[in-house]
């Protein structure tokens, strides 16, 4: 079925989930309050059945072609999110096949989603919390204007926020960025109640997902550490 070791994959995935559950409890939440989204870029389409066999339920894809290839193999056996930078010209093809878009990072993309959607679509806004020039996302000084502009579109609902903090070899270095995103999300939830949801926080990858879960993440995106036991 696959070149992947399904038993090893399952064991590492379950270990990651246990770490997330423990971190959520340390953060004062229930153990089941954080979902693990497996980063699909680490697995070829022909190996997608191994993800199903290992008990992985949600896969996040960065590229349309990878999403289409895996869906062609496993169909609805996996739930797919889009977690990478989404080009406007690919919105029409992506929308019917994903549960959630994690990284809406421009008003132009919002407009394309709004135009292509037949009903309100819930998305996450990517926030560039650290203000890094090399990363996409809405900077903190523009977030209120961005949310106001999105509110003027009919078919887009902001379900929450997403961020990628600066790369680090010290997971704890990500904590202030995750805390800042949580606080921002809480403020926006109060200010936009009834129009947007702002209850989802997509943050944390293989380098810092435990810290993210402690700081309020509702979805963590991990893949490398599950596929490669040495990382």
N, C-alpha and C positions, 0 to 999 in steps of 0.2 A: 504493500500500500504506500509506503513512504520510506525515504532514507533516514528519517528521524527516529530516534529512540523514544517511542511513545511513553513507556514507563518512566524514563528519566524526565521527559518533558512534563508529564503529569506531576511527578514528585516536586520538581522545581516550581511549577505553577502553584501547586497547593502550598508550598513553603512561602512563596511570595504573598499569597492570600492570607496566610496566617500572620505574617509580619504586618500586613496592612490592617488586619482586624485588631491585632494587639495595639498598633499605633493609634487607631481610631479610639479605642477604649482609653488609652493614656490621654488622649485629647478631650475626653469627656463626652464621647458619643458612643452610639451602639456599634457593635462589631461589624454589623452588616451595612453600615452607612457609606462605605466606600466600594466602588466597583473597579475591578481590574480590567483595563482595556489592553489587550495584547497588541503590540506594535507589529503589524503584519509584514513589514518590509524585511524582516529577518527570515522569512519563510517563502520559498517558491510556491507557485500555484499548485504544482503537482504534489506538494507535501501538505496542502491544506487539510486533507482528511485526517492527518495526524493531530491537528489542533482539535478537531471534533472528538477524536478518540481519547485525547488527553483531558477532556472536560472543559476546554476553553470555550466560552460562550460568545464573547464580544471581541472583534478584531478591528483595529484602527488602521486604515490605509492612508498612505501619503500620495499615491498616484492613481489616477483613474484606470490606467491599463492593468495595474496590479489588482485593483478592486474587481474589475470585470473578469480577469482571468481566474481569480479565486471563486467568484460567484458561479462561474461556468462549471467549476469542479464540484463545489459543495452545495450550491443553491441556497436554500434558506436554513441550512443546518448551522450556519453562523450568522450572528448579527454584525453588520458592518457600520462603523463610523468613518468619517473622513477627518483625519487629524493633521494633514499637511496643508501647505499653502494651496488654495484652490484658485485656479485661473478662471476668469469669468467665462471664457468660451467653453469650459467644461461643466458648468453648472447644470445645464439641461440634462447631461448624461449622468451626473452624479446624484442628483436629487432623488430619483425614483428608487435608488438602491441603498440608501444609507438612512440610519436612524437619526444621526446627529452630525452636524458639521461643527468641529471644535475650534476652528481658527479663522473666523470672519475678521478680516483686518483692514477693511476699507469700505467707504460708503459706496464706491463703485460696485463692489462685490455684493453689498446689500441690495443695491438697485437691480442687479441681475437676478438674484434670488427672488426678489419681490416680483419681478417681471415673469419669471419662469414658473412661479408657484400658483397653483389653483386654489390654495387655502393657506392659512397662516402656518409658517414653518418656524420651528424653534431652533435657534442656533446659539453658539457661544461666541463672545467677542474676545479676540486675542488682544491682550494688554501687554505692552512693552514696559513692564514695571521698572526695569533697570535703565530704560532710556538708551539701550544699545543701538548704535547706528547700523549694525550689521544684521539686526533682527527686525522682522515684521511686527506689526501690532500697533494699536492706538496708544500713544504716550499719555501719561497721566494728566497732563495739562489740557488734553483734547477730549478726554473721555466723556465729559458732560455734554459737550456740543455734539459728539458722535451719537450718544444715546438719544438726545433730542431729535437729531436728524432721522435716526432709525424709526423713531416714534411717529414720524410723518408718513411712513410707508405702511401699506395695509397688510402685507403678507409676511412680515418678519417680526418675530418675537425673540427678545433676548432672554435666553434661559439661564444665563450665567456668564462666567468669565473663564478664560484660559490664559496661562502664561508659561514661558520658558525662561527661567532665571539664567544668569551667566553660568557657563560651564565651570565646574569645580571638581576638585578631587576630595574636597571636604564637604560632605553632605550638609553639615550644619550651616554652612555659608548660605544655603538657599533659604533658610528659615525666615529672615526678615522680608524677603520678597513674597513668600507665600503668605505670611501674616498680613502684609500690606494689601495683597489681592483679596484676602478674606474680608478685611475691614472695608475695602472699597465695595465689595459685593454686598455686604450688609447695609451700607449706606444707600446704594442704588436700589436695593430691594425696598427700603423704606420710602424712598422718594418716588419710585415708579410702580408701586403696588397697584394692581388693576390693569396695567398696560404691559409690563414685562414681569418676568418671574424672578430672575436673579437668585436662584437657589442652587445652581450647579457651579462647582469649581473644578476645572480640569487642570491639574498641575501635579508635577512629579513624574520623573522618568526613572530608568534603572539607577541613575546616580543618586537620587534623593527622594524616592517615592515614600519611604518611611517617614521622613520629615514632613512631606506634603500631607500625608494622612494625619499626622499629629496636629497639623495646622489648619485642618478643615477641608481638605480635598474631598470631593465626592466621586471623582474619577481619577485614577492614576494610569499612566501609559507606560507599560514596561514590555520589553521584548528581549533585549540583549542578554540580560542576566538569566532569563528563563531558557533561552536557547543554548547559551554558552555557560556551563557551570563554573568556568574559571573566572568569570567576570562578575 
